[in-house]
Amino acid sequence: MTLSVSLPEDNGGRFFNGPDGKIFRGSNSSGDYADTNVVLYDASGSPLLTAVDMDTGAGVANRAAVGLLLPASGGPVVAPGDATNGLKVQAAQLPTALTAGGRLKMSLEEIGASIDQGAGPVNASTLRINTVSYVVATATVPSGQALSSAVAMIAYRECALVTPATFDGSGIEFQVSDDNVTFYTLRTHTGAVVSMLTVIPSAAYDLPGELAKWPFFCIHCHTTQTTTSTAFKVVMKS
């Protein structure tokens, strides 16, 4: 895509359009002020936008460029950086709240993880990571049914169960799914149904480790829940 810009001559004939689309300063395109690199001047005659060779190799790739300048003594300087690493950011110049000893410090509290680099470069012996988090979900069995709503185990590896006071019966088993659509009875590698046969109301239990391999599961009660809807609490740990 090419963007064309046309400038009318001013009263002094300072700017005009050359025959090849370039913008010149002077009385005509062959005058002393014609410049094939400069495409725009200010009123004092200084170039505002110039063509810069952006090829650092042997080739030539002239482009009209806009630079990122920073104020400095004696005039502006180009912001440091290169094509490989981008703009250079110095951690020592960041606000104190973002740094630790001149090094960048990050906190990811929302996902229960924090990274705080101590002295020296990052390596396995100095980097400390805490990624443990908990969440409590509810698996509800409607009154008159035996199967609960689904619980999403995604991003969690261990889970525990709190049975409600309204739980009817004494045993549960589990159905699992990889897509939260089709569910299957959970079995061990020998084909045995994974179940908990002695479950009482208002109690806390570890849930079977086989559940950790599946992103979704439901609780299937051995007894239809008749008193009221039964809401199991599922505590999950990452």
ZADO-1210 file (C-alpha; in nm, 4 decimals, padded with zeros to 6 digits):
<atoms>
<atom x="00.0000" y="00.0000" z="00.0000" code="MET" pos="1"/>
<atom x="00.1349" y="00.3455" z="-00.0952" code="THR" pos="2"/>
<atom x="00.0293" y="00.6637" z="00.0830" code="LEU" pos="3"/>
<atom x="00.0539" y="00.9722" z="-00.1365" code="SER" pos="4"/>
<atom x="00.0838" y="01.3200" z="00.0159" code="VAL" pos="5"/>
<atom x="00.0454" y="01.6411" z="-00.1856" code="SER" pos="6"/>
<atom x="00.1552" y="01.9813" z="-00.0554" code="LEU" pos="7"/>
<atom x="00.0620" y="02.3028" z="-00.2383" code="PRO" pos="8"/>
<atom x="00.3284" y="02.5655" z="-00.2929" code="GLU" pos="9"/>
<atom x="00.3385" y="02.8316" z="-00.0255" code="ASP" pos="10"/>
<atom x="00.3689" y="03.2013" z="-00.1076" code="ASN" pos="11"/>
<atom x="00.7457" y="03.1766" z="-00.1341" code="GLY" pos="12"/>
<atom x="00.7435" y="02.8657" z="-00.3506" code="GLY" pos="13"/>
<atom x="00.9095" y="02.6763" z="-00.0653" code="ARG" pos="14"/>
<atom x="00.7347" y="02.3377" z="-00.1127" code="PHE" pos="15"/>
<atom x="00.6156" y="02.1684" z="-00.4268" code="PHE" pos="16"/>
<atom x="00.5540" y="01.8200" z="-00.5668" code="ASN" pos="17"/>
<atom x="00.8231" y="01.6801" z="-00.7921" code="GLY" pos="18"/>
<atom x="00.7400" y="01.4750" z="-01.1036" code="PRO" pos="19"/>
<atom x="00.8348" y="01.1462" z="-00.9320" code="ASP" pos="20"/>
<atom x="00.6205" y="01.2086" z="-00.6237" code="GLY" pos="21"/>
<atom x="00.8999" y="01.3446" z="-00.4055" code="LYS" pos="22"/>
<atom x="00.8547" y="01.6711" z="-00.2184" code="ILE" pos="23"/>
<atom x="01.1229" y="01.9320" z="-00.2807" code="PHE" pos="24"/>
<atom x="01.2110" y="02.2663" z="-00.1310" code="ARG" pos="25"/>
<atom x="01.3081" y="02.5347" z="-00.3789" code="GLY" pos="26"/>
<atom x="01.1892" y="02.6857" z="-00.7035" code="SER" pos="27"/>
<atom x="01.1826" y="02.3609" z="-00.9080" code="ASN" pos="28"/>
<atom x="01.2763" y="01.9961" z="-00.8940" code="SER" pos="29"/>
<atom x="01.6219" y="02.0588" z="-01.0374" code="SER" pos="30"/>
<atom x="01.7023" y="02.3490" z="-00.8025" code="GLY" pos="31"/>
<atom x="01.9747" y="02.3579" z="-00.5456" code="ASP" pos="32"/>
<atom x="01.7391" y="02.2472" z="-00.2698" code="TYR" pos="33"/>
<atom x="01.6156" y="01.9281" z="-00.4347" code="ALA" pos="34"/>
<atom x="01.6940" y="01.6308" z="-00.2094" code="ASP" pos="35"/>
<atom x="01.5974" y="01.2744" z="-00.3059" code="THR" pos="36"/>
<atom x="01.6217" y="01.1543" z="00.0563" code="ASN" pos="37"/>
<atom x="01.4382" y="01.4329" z="00.2374" code="VAL" pos="38"/>
<atom x="01.0631" y="01.4106" z="00.1890" code="VAL" pos="39"/>
<atom x="00.9532" y="01.6952" z="00.4166" code="LEU" pos="40"/>
<atom x="01.1146" y="02.0107" z="00.5624" code="TYR" pos="41"/>
<atom x="01.0065" y="02.2502" z="00.8349" code="ASP" pos="42"/>
<atom x="00.9846" y="02.6257" z="00.7845" code="ALA" pos="43"/>
<atom x="01.3502" y="02.6708" z="00.8802" code="SER" pos="44"/>
<atom x="01.4707" y="02.4231" z="00.6197" code="GLY" pos="45"/>
<atom x="01.5426" y="02.1340" z="00.8578" code="SER" pos="46"/>
<atom x="01.4208" y="01.7881" z="00.7503" code="PRO" pos="47"/>
<atom x="01.1170" y="01.6582" z="00.9412" code="LEU" pos="48"/>
<atom x="01.0859" y="01.3144" z="00.7815" code="LEU" pos="49"/>
<atom x="01.3770" y="01.1459" z="00.6076" code="THR" pos="50"/>
<atom x="01.4416" y="00.8190" z="00.4311" code="ALA" pos="51"/>
<atom x="01.6666" y="00.5940" z="00.6448" code="VAL" pos="52"/>
<atom x="01.8488" y="00.2828" z="00.5268" code="ASP" pos="53"/>
<atom x="01.6974" y="00.0120" z="00.7499" code="MET" pos="54"/>
<atom x="01.9131" y="-00.2693" z="00.6074" code="ASP" pos="55"/>
<atom x="02.2093" y="-00.3335" z="00.8410" code="THR" pos="56"/>
<atom x="02.3653" y="-00.5662" z="00.5834" code="GLY" pos="57"/>
<atom x="02.5017" y="-00.5005" z="00.2372" code="ALA" pos="58"/>
<atom x="02.1644" y="-00.4160" z="00.0850" code="GLY" pos="59"/>
<atom x="01.9729" y="-00.0899" z="00.0842" code="VAL" pos="60"/>
<atom x="01.6213" y="-00.0518" z="00.2263" code="ALA" pos="61"/>
<atom x="01.5377" y="00.3167" z="00.2468" code="ASN" pos="62"/>
<atom x="01.2237" y="00.3840" z="00.4490" code="ARG" pos="63"/>
<atom x="01.0625" y="00.6973" z="00.5820" code="ALA" pos="64"/>
<atom x="01.1179" y="00.6437" z="00.9546" code="ALA" pos="65"/>
<atom x="00.9906" y="00.7897" z="01.2787" code="VAL" pos="66"/>
<atom x="01.2334" y="00.7465" z="01.5687" code="GLY" pos="67"/>
<atom x="01.1675" y="00.7154" z="01.9412" code="LEU" pos="68"/>
<atom x="01.3720" y="00.9940" z="02.0997" code="LEU" pos="69"/>
<atom x="01.4505" y="01.0683" z="02.4625" code="LEU" pos="70"/>
<atom x="01.5507" y="01.4048" z="02.6077" code="PRO" pos="71"/>
<atom x="01.9215" y="01.4402" z="02.6868" code="ALA" pos="72"/>
<atom x="02.1838" y="01.7075" z="02.7448" code="SER" pos="73"/>
<atom x="02.2778" y="01.8645" z="02.4122" code="GLY" pos="74"/>
<atom x="01.9690" y="01.7305" z="02.2359" code="GLY" pos="75"/>
<atom x="01.7544" y="01.4176" z="02.2013" code="PRO" pos="76"/>
<atom x="01.9003" y="01.0670" z="02.1790" code="VAL" pos="77"/>
<atom x="01.7522" y="00.7536" z="02.0229" code="VAL" pos="78"/>
<atom x="01.5932" y="00.5124" z="02.2742" code="ALA" pos="79"/>
<atom x="01.8295" y="00.2152" z="02.3284" code="PRO" pos="80"/>
<atom x="01.7478" y="-00.1270" z="02.1910" code="GLY" pos="81"/>
<atom x="01.8002" y="-00.3608" z="01.8970" code="ASP" pos="82"/>
<atom x="01.6086" y="-00.5849" z="01.6585" code="ALA" pos="83"/>
<atom x="01.6777" y="-00.8965" z="01.8683" code="THR" pos="84"/>
<atom x="01.5772" y="-00.7763" z="02.2151" code="ASN" pos="85"/>
<atom x="01.3533" y="-00.4795" z="02.1325" code="GLY" pos="86"/>
<atom x="01.3548" y="-00.1718" z="02.3531" code="LEU" pos="87"/>
<atom x="01.6021" y="-00.1910" z="02.6411" code="LYS" pos="88"/>
<atom x="01.4390" y="-00.1778" z="02.9858" code="VAL" pos="89"/>
<atom x="01.6616" y="-00.1207" z="03.2882" code="GLN" pos="90"/>
<atom x="01.5135" y="-00.2685" z="03.6042" code="ALA" pos="91"/>
<atom x="01.7215" y="-00.0302" z="03.8157" code="ALA" pos="92"/>
<atom x="01.5256" y="00.2625" z="03.6694" code="GLN" pos="93"/>
<atom x="01.1825" y="00.1175" z="03.7508" code="LEU" pos="94"/>
<atom x="00.9872" y="00.2290" z="04.0587" code="PRO" pos="95"/>
<atom x="01.1092" y="00.0710" z="04.3839" code="THR" pos="96"/>
<atom x="00.7792" y="-00.1165" z="04.4276" code="ALA" pos="97"/>
<atom x="00.8550" y="-00.3175" z="04.1122" code="LEU" pos="98"/>
<atom x="01.2134" y="-00.4097" z="04.1872" code="THR" pos="99"/>
<atom x="01.4200" y="-00.6012" z="04.4398" code="ALA" pos="100"/>
<atom x="01.7847" y="-00.4972" z="04.4629" code="GLY" pos="101"/>
<atom x="01.7822" y="-00.3490" z="04.1137" code="GLY" pos="102"/>
<atom x="01.6230" y="-00.6615" z="03.9630" code="ARG" pos="103"/>
<atom x="01.2676" y="-00.6992" z="03.8352" code="LEU" pos="104"/>
<atom x="01.0220" y="-00.8523" z="04.0826" code="LYS" pos="105"/>
<atom x="00.6916" y="-01.0062" z="03.9681" code="MET" pos="106"/>
<atom x="00.3911" y="-01.1067" z="04.1785" code="SER" pos="107"/>
<atom x="00.1133" y="-01.3276" z="04.0370" code="LEU" pos="108"/>
<atom x="-00.1180" y="-01.3331" z="04.3365" code="GLU" pos="109"/>
<atom x="-00.4349" y="-01.3905" z="04.1338" code="GLU" pos="110"/>
<atom x="-00.3262" y="-01.7433" z="04.0439" code="ILE" pos="111"/>
<atom x="-00.1670" y="-01.8120" z="04.3805" code="GLY" pos="112"/>
<atom x="00.1879" y="-01.7941" z="04.2477" code="ALA" pos="113"/>
<atom x="00.4716" y="-01.5590" z="04.3310" code="SER" pos="114"/>
<atom x="00.8201" y="-01.5258" z="04.1929" code="ILE" pos="115"/>
<atom x="01.0735" y="-01.3274" z="04.3965" code="ASP" pos="116"/>
<atom x="01.4284" y="-01.3406" z="04.2656" code="GLN" pos="117"/>
<atom x="01.7002" y="-01.3047" z="04.5288" code="GLY" pos="118"/>
<atom x="02.0602" y="-01.1978" z="04.4726" code="ALA" pos="119"/>
<atom x="02.2358" y="-01.3118" z="04.1591" code="GLY" pos="120"/>
<atom x="02.1119" y="-01.4360" z="03.8210" code="PRO" pos="121"/>
<atom x="01.8027" y="-01.6574" z="03.7914" code="VAL" pos="122"/>
<atom x="01.8858" y="-02.0267" z="03.8357" code="ASN" pos="123"/>
<atom x="01.7327" y="-02.3364" z="03.9906" code="ALA" pos="124"/>
<atom x="01.8984" y="-02.2803" z="04.3279" code="SER" pos="125"/>
<atom x="01.7883" y="-01.9181" z="04.3793" code="THR" pos="126"/>
<atom x="01.4438" y="-01.9051" z="04.2170" code="LEU" pos="127"/>
<atom x="01.1621" y="-01.9630" z="04.4643" code="ARG" pos="128"/>
<atom x="00.8166" y="-02.0479" z="04.3267" code="ILE" pos="129"/>
<atom x="00.4917" y="-02.1038" z="04.5178" code="ASN" pos="130"/>
<atom x="00.2088" y="-02.2254" z="04.2960" code="THR" pos="131"/>
<atom x="-00.0251" y="-02.3884" z="04.5499" code="VAL" pos="132"/>
<atom x="-00.3851" y="-02.2697" z="04.5431" code="SER" pos="133"/>
<atom x="-00.7211" y="-02.4006" z="04.6621" code="TYR" pos="134"/>
<atom x="-01.0768" y="-02.3740" z="04.5381" code="VAL" pos="135"/>
<atom x="-01.4049" y="-02.5084" z="04.6766" code="VAL" pos="136"/>
<atom x="-01.6666" y="-02.6287" z="04.4288" code="ALA" pos="137"/>
<atom x="-02.0158" y="-02.7668" z="04.4852" code="THR" pos="138"/>
<atom x="-02.1527" y="-03.0910" z="04.3408" code="ALA" pos="139"/>
<atom x="-02.5306" y="-03.0855" z="04.3883" code="THR" pos="140"/>
<atom x="-02.7580" y="-03.3890" z="04.3649" code="VAL" pos="141"/>
<atom x="-03.1187" y="-03.2764" z="04.3062" code="PRO" pos="142"/>
<atom x="-03.3866" y="-03.4291" z="04.5281" code="SER" pos="143"/>
<atom x="-03.5166" y="-03.7517" z="04.3770" code="GLY" pos="144"/>
<atom x="-03.1938" y="-03.8201" z="04.1851" code="GLN" pos="145"/>
<atom x="-02.8602" y="-03.9892" z="04.2522" code="ALA" pos="146"/>
<atom x="-02.6187" y="-03.8110" z="04.0153" code="LEU" pos="147"/>
<atom x="-02.4605" y="-03.4746" z="04.0991" code="SER" pos="148"/>
<atom x="-02.3717" y="-03.1793" z="03.8827" code="SER" pos="149"/>
<atom x="-02.0234" y="-03.1852" z="03.7274" code="ALA" pos="150"/>
<atom x="-01.7105" y="-03.0511" z="03.8959" code="VAL" pos="151"/>
<atom x="-01.4233" y="-02.9147" z="03.6829" code="ALA" pos="152"/>
<atom x="-01.0861" y="-03.0490" z="03.8007" code="MET" pos="153"/>
<atom x="-00.8857" y="-02.8582" z="03.5380" code="ILE" pos="154"/>
<atom x="-00.5603" y="-02.7167" z="03.6841" code="ALA" pos="155"/>
<atom x="-00.6075" y="-02.9072" z="04.0120" code="TYR" pos="156"/>
<atom x="-00.4360" y="-03.2313" z="04.1157" code="ARG" pos="157"/>
<atom x="-00.5846" y="-03.3292" z="04.4507" code="GLU" pos="158"/>
<atom x="-00.9365" y="-03.3117" z="04.5913" code="CYS" pos="159"/>
<atom x="-01.1278" y="-03.3807" z="04.9102" code="ALA" pos="160"/>
<atom x="-01.4965" y="-03.4105" z="04.9931" code="LEU" pos="161"/>
<atom x="-01.7250" y="-03.2722" z="05.2635" code="VAL" pos="162"/>
<atom x="-02.0611" y="-03.4478" z="05.2844" code="THR" pos="163"/>
<atom x="-02.3684" y="-03.2449" z="05.3842" code="PRO" pos="164"/>
<atom x="-02.5969" y="-03.3239" z="05.6765" code="ALA" pos="165"/>
<atom x="-02.8736" y="-03.4065" z="05.4272" code="THR" pos="166"/>
<atom x="-02.6817" y="-03.6927" z="05.2623" code="PHE" pos="167"/>
<atom x="-02.8943" y="-04.0097" z="05.2309" code="ASP" pos="168"/>
<atom x="-02.7240" y="-04.3486" z="05.2082" code="GLY" pos="169"/>
<atom x="-02.3765" y="-04.4782" z="05.2821" code="SER" pos="170"/>
<atom x="-02.1864" y="-04.5104" z="04.9532" code="GLY" pos="171"/>
<atom x="-02.0813" y="-04.3142" z="04.6440" code="ILE" pos="172"/>
<atom x="-01.8948" y="-04.3746" z="04.3216" code="GLU" pos="173"/>
<atom x="-01.7869" y="-04.1454" z="04.0378" code="PHE" pos="174"/>
<atom x="-01.8452" y="-04.0665" z="03.6729" code="GLN" pos="175"/>
<atom x="-01.5747" y="-03.8886" z="03.4723" code="VAL" pos="176"/>
<atom x="-01.5535" y="-03.7050" z="03.1415" code="SER" pos="177"/>
<atom x="-01.2933" y="-03.5525" z="02.9108" code="ASP" pos="178"/>
<atom x="-01.5353" y="-03.3020" z="02.7536" code="ASP" pos="179"/>
<atom x="-01.8050" y="-03.2367" z="03.0186" code="ASN" pos="180"/>
<atom x="-02.0599" y="-03.3938" z="02.7822" code="VAL" pos="181"/>
<atom x="-02.0178" y="-03.7715" z="02.7869" code="THR" pos="182"/>
<atom x="-01.9524" y="-03.9313" z="03.1274" code="PHE" pos="183"/>
<atom x="-01.8249" y="-04.2803" z="03.2145" code="TYR" pos="184"/>
<atom x="-01.8161" y="-04.4832" z="03.5336" code="THR" pos="185"/>
<atom x="-01.4666" y="-04.4480" z="03.6813" code="LEU" pos="186"/>
<atom x="-01.2777" y="-04.7785" z="03.7079" code="ARG" pos="187"/>
<atom x="-00.9255" y="-04.8814" z="03.8045" code="THR" pos="188"/>
<atom x="-00.6849" y="-05.0424" z="03.5581" code="HIS" pos="189"/>
<atom x="-00.8159" y="-05.3819" z="03.6718" code="THR" pos="190"/>
<atom x="-01.1743" y="-05.2867" z="03.5875" code="GLY" pos="191"/>
<atom x="-01.2978" y="-05.2420" z="03.9443" code="ALA" pos="192"/>
<atom x="-01.5411" y="-04.9551" z="04.0015" code="VAL" pos="193"/>
<atom x="-01.3823" y="-04.6759" z="04.2067" code="VAL" pos="194"/>
<atom x="-01.6152" y="-04.6251" z="04.5018" code="SER" pos="195"/>
<atom x="-01.6379" y="-04.5168" z="04.8646" code="MET" pos="196"/>
<atom x="-01.8624" y="-04.7620" z="05.0465" code="LEU" pos="197"/>
<atom x="-01.8692" y="-04.6131" z="05.3963" code="THR" pos="198"/>
<atom x="-01.9733" y="-04.2472" z="05.3748" code="VAL" pos="199"/>
<atom x="-02.1665" y="-04.0676" z="05.6457" code="ILE" pos="200"/>
<atom x="-02.3297" y="-03.7208" z="05.6599" code="PRO" pos="201"/>
<atom x="-02.1328" y="-03.4163" z="05.7805" code="SER" pos="202"/>
<atom x="-01.7893" y="-03.5711" z="05.7345" code="ALA" pos="203"/>
<atom x="-01.4662" y="-03.4942" z="05.5438" code="ALA" pos="204"/>
<atom x="-01.2910" y="-03.7440" z="05.3141" code="TYR" pos="205"/>
<atom x="-00.9983" y="-03.7695" z="05.0778" code="ASP" pos="206"/>
<atom x="-01.1222" y="-03.8483" z="04.7288" code="LEU" pos="207"/>
<atom x="-00.9595" y="-04.1276" z="04.5216" code="PRO" pos="208"/>
<atom x="-00.6426" y="-04.0320" z="04.3330" code="GLY" pos="209"/>
<atom x="-00.7865" y="-04.1721" z="04.0074" code="GLU" pos="210"/>
<atom x="-01.0013" y="-03.8582" z="03.9788" code="LEU" pos="211"/>
<atom x="-00.6913" y="-03.6416" z="03.9233" code="ALA" pos="212"/>
<atom x="-00.6480" y="-03.7837" z="03.5727" code="LYS" pos="213"/>
<atom x="-00.9813" y="-03.6410" z="03.4530" code="TRP" pos="214"/>
<atom x="-01.0879" y="-03.2781" z="03.3939" code="PRO" pos="215"/>
<atom x="-01.4527" y="-03.3348" z="03.4963" code="PHE" pos="216"/>
<atom x="-01.6327" y="-03.5678" z="03.7355" code="PHE" pos="217"/>
<atom x="-01.9730" y="-03.6248" z="03.8976" code="CYS" pos="218"/>
<atom x="-02.0650" y="-03.7955" z="04.2238" code="ILE" pos="219"/>
<atom x="-02.3026" y="-04.0885" z="04.1870" code="HIS" pos="220"/>
<atom x="-02.4797" y="-04.1755" z="04.5129" code="CYS" pos="221"/>
<atom x="-02.5740" y="-04.5369" z="04.5737" code="HIS" pos="222"/>
<atom x="-02.8999" y="-04.4115" z="04.7236" code="THR" pos="223"/>
<atom x="-03.1459" y="-04.1684" z="04.5650" code="THR" pos="224"/>
<atom x="-03.1478" y="-03.8406" z="04.7580" code="GLN" pos="225"/>
<atom x="-03.5021" y="-03.7936" z="04.8861" code="THR" pos="226"/>
<atom x="-03.4882" y="-03.5440" z="05.1754" code="THR" pos="227"/>
<atom x="-03.3747" y="-03.2382" z="04.9791" code="THR" pos="228"/>
<atom x="-03.1085" y="-03.1436" z="04.7244" code="SER" pos="229"/>
<atom x="-02.7733" y="-03.2714" z="04.8475" code="THR" pos="230"/>
<atom x="-02.4786" y="-03.0329" z="04.8027" code="ALA" pos="231"/>
<atom x="-02.1340" y="-03.1908" z="04.8392" code="PHE" pos="232"/>
<atom x="-01.8372" y="-02.9571" z="04.8905" code="LYS" pos="233"/>
<atom x="-01.5335" y="-03.0494" z="04.6806" code="VAL" pos="234"/>
<atom x="-01.2048" y="-02.8953" z="04.7983" code="VAL" pos="235"/>
<atom x="-00.9429" y="-02.8900" z="04.5204" code="MET" pos="236"/>
<atom x="-00.5703" y="-02.8201" z="04.5483" code="LYS" pos="237"/>
<atom x="-00.3393" y="-02.7301" z="04.2601" code="SER" pos="238"/>
</atoms>
